[in-house]
Amino acid sequence: MERLNGGVFGGPNRRSSGRIGSVRNRLVLLTVSLLVPALLAMGFLLAGADRESRGQLYQQLVTTARALNGAVDRQAAVGISVAETLATDQALINGDWAAFHARARRAMERRSGWIVIADADGQQVVNTLKPWGQPLPRIKRTPEEIYAFSAGRSKVSDLLKGPAAGKPVITVGTPIVVKGKAYVLSYVVDSASFTSVFRQQRVPDNWVATLLDNHRRVIARSRLNEKFTGALASKDMEENLRHSTEGVNKSRSLEGVPTMVAYTRSPQTGWTLVVAIPRADLAATVNRSVWLAGGVFLVLLPLGIGLSLVYSRRINDEMRRLVLDADAIGRGETLSPADPDGLEEIAAVHAALREASRELQAREERQGVMINELNHRVKNTLATVQALARQSFAKVKGAPLEVFTDRLIALSAAHDLLTRTGWREADMGALVAASVGAHVERVDRAGPEVALAPHTAVGLSMVFHELATNSVKYGALSAPEGRVQIDWRLDPVTDTLAFTWRDVGGPTVTPPKQPGFGTRLIESSIRREQKGQARFDFKPEGLVFEASFPLPEQVRWSNKF
């Protein structure tokens, strides 16, 4: 036995609730559960990308500083080459200062610098910046220059104030001897000429490149050069240079802007090239890629959830069709073919349900054939019993053959009623009509629709038959104007069925001295078989019979053949 009920499958009107157990919510949860680790991984990746971006930018700063420093070294080397080349000029060797002045001036026409020759005391002898013969000032040399020149080496100076030029200059000097007397030939350039290095290397506009001499004074600067030439580097920059000759660190520019700087010191000149980027620009440059990646993920998150909702809706629709299919099987209907564009797994379940539907219908048909055959055989058995009763009671005087035959007919009527429903159930009203037989027109029935189980229906058919037989003999149905009233009610909470039989308009009733066979049959059927209560009230105006009993659980029978 199995109970097939729409409630098992949820029913066609059931909708997906907000519970986490629905397919849609589970898919959304699955999507979120996949995206959350992805979000965490993205966080770690973004953090790593942030560090990598900063590292790449720091490396770019250092690379730029090295490139600029190399360009400065090459420019200084050009100055040394110019000075050493002019030191071999024959006019200079001969001590012809005027001729050398003229030749050196022609040599400097295509260069930004000029030539100065001074004796050991610093007195200028030649200065191509001035006409020949004009009085020239004295040069004050630094101890480092004096030491280098005395050792016979060329020397690149730090930032100087040119006495003849009247502006900050850089000199590249090389010692020479003219007619046995020591001199220094210097190639002098304006310190601002080094800004061309920054332009040639294409330093970004928001970066600041600064060239510092050995005393941490600004030689040249890519921004506000005239304002800060000769200014000392910031305190934190001096602290950075005190600890290392190259690196990347935080600093503050001469304008007071917080910066990140990369610096490197030249081993040839001792000068330091500093490249600075404002920390705000640095953060914006780094965060731009981080925010871009984060924004892409934030776009993908609702997109993933939206796609999961779209696909889950389709799955929900197909699951709902499966629920409808299950309900159709419960009603004994044939399922339609599955959607060819549906999900493969759900299509497989639908195919299994359809096969089960065909199998159940085949079983129903076989069961119907078997029930009809059984009913036919039961009728044949009852007919045989009836024939035996006639043969047995015919020779016995006063034998109640007709009574016994009527009871068999009533039992057969109940069987017919159950056969029409496949022995699943019998309606209360139809059972009353079948049990009272030919007197149905004089029986008033009132009550709700109640489906009775086969066992209950067979028992009640005998009860109503005996009550009708008693009424025909002694009660309302024995009088032309008499009628019977039957009403029943069902308690939905306790599932208890109660009914009342009332004779109206019959002869005066007197209680029997002792209960007869019909009374005992009725009480036995109600109390023993139905586990209920029964009460006879033999009122003078007519019999009133009341009974109540619990209905057994409704089941649908299926047999495996």
ABEGO torsion letter per residue (X at the ends): XBBBBAAAAGEAABBBBABAABAAAAAAAAAAAAAAAAAAAAAAAAAAAAAAAAAAAAAAAAAAAAAAAAAAAAAAAAAAAAAAAAAABAAAAAGBAAAAAAAAAAAAAABABBBBBBBAAGBBABBAABBBGBBBBBBBBBAAAAAAAAAGBBBBBBBBBBAAAGBBBBBBBBBBBBGGBBBBBBBBBBAAAAAAAAAAAGBBAABBBBBBBAAGBBABBABGAAAABGBBBBAAAAAAAAABABEBBBBBBAAGBBBBBBBBBBAAAGBBBBBBBBAAAAAAAAAAAAAAAAAAAAAAAAAAAAAAAAAAAAAAAAAAAAAAAAAAAAAGBBBBBBBAABBAAAAAAAAAAAAAAAAAAAAAAAAAAAAAAAAAAAAAAAAAAAAAAAAAAAABBGBBAAAAAAAAAAAAAAAAAAAAAGGABBBAAAAAAAAAEAAAAABBBBEBBBBBBAAAAAAAAAAAAAAAAAAAAABAAABAABBBBBBBBBBAAAGBBBBBBBBBGBBBBBBBABBBAAAAAAAAAAAAAAGBBBBBBBBAAEBBBBBBBBBBBBBBBBBBX
